[in-house]
Amino acid sequence: MVDESLVFHFASVVSETKLRRLLSDQLDNPCTESETQKLIAAIEKTRILDPACGSGAFPMGVLHRLVYCKCQSKHTVDRLIRSQPDFTT
């Protein structure tokens, strides 16, 4: 349910196939650098509402997946930045 909600929510930012791959706990980020930056921005603007007001499992599950996606995306961006030559020296 959580993954399906996130795929639906972020479909305008990244393709469904890439989102599903990112959410599948694989170690690589299938998104391009541009998509990754857009996804990070979209994650930071996301608000979660649990209309059922139940145990809190859904909002906690969403939080877990958003943190995972952001970490995977940030790791990719950091790796790309580190791979750039340092022209300042």
C-alpha positions in Angstrom: 0.0 0.0 0.0 2.8 2.4 0.9 4.8 1.7 -2.2 1.7 2.0 -4.4 0.9 5.4 -2.9 4.4 6.7 -3.4 4.5 5.5 -7.0 1.2 7.2 -7.7 2.3 10.4 -5.9 5.6 10.8 -7.6 4.5 9.6 -11.1 4.8 13.1 -12.4 8.4 13.4 -11.3 9.9 10.0 -12.2 8.6 7.1 -14.4 6.7 4.3 -12.7 9.3 1.8 -13.7 12.2 3.7 -12.2 10.2 4.4 -9.0 9.4 0.7 -8.6 13.0 -0.2 -9.1 14.1 2.5 -6.6 11.6 1.2 -4.0 12.6 -2.4 -4.6 15.6 -2.1 -2.2 18.2 -2.5 -5.0 21.5 -0.8 -4.3 21.5 1.3 -7.4 19.5 4.4 -8.3 17.9 4.0 -11.7 17.2 7.7 -12.0 19.2 10.2 -13.9 20.9 13.1 -12.0 18.1 15.5 -13.0 15.4 13.1 -12.0 17.2 12.4 -8.7 17.3 16.1 -7.9 13.6 16.5 -8.8 12.7 13.5 -6.7 14.6 14.8 -3.7 12.8 18.2 -4.0 9.5 16.5 -4.3 10.2 14.3 -1.3 11.0 17.4 0.8 7.7 19.0 -0.2 5.6 15.9 0.5 3.0 15.9 3.3 1.4 12.7 4.5 -2.2 12.4 5.8 -3.5 9.2 7.4 -7.3 9.6 7.1 -7.9 6.3 9.0 -6.2 7.6 12.1 -5.4 4.1 13.1 -2.2 2.6 14.5 0.1 4.9 12.6 1.6 2.1 10.6 0.9 3.8 7.2 2.5 7.1 8.0 5.5 5.4 9.6 5.8 3.1 6.5 5.7 6.1 4.2 8.3 7.9 6.3 10.5 4.8 6.2 10.2 4.6 2.4 10.8 8.3 1.8 13.9 8.3 4.0 15.1 5.3 2.1 14.5 6.9 -1.3 16.1 10.2 -0.2 19.2 8.3 1.1 19.5 6.3 -2.1 19.1 9.5 -4.2 21.4 11.6 -2.0 24.0 8.8 -2.1 23.9 8.9 -5.9 24.2 12.7 -6.1 27.1 12.7 -3.6 28.9 10.0 -5.6 28.4 12.0 -8.8 29.8 15.1 -7.1 32.8 13.3 -5.8 33.5 11.9 -9.2 33.9 15.3 -10.7 37.5 16.6 -11.0 38.6 19.3 -8.6 39.6 22.3 -10.7 40.1 24.6 -7.7 43.7 23.3 -7.0 
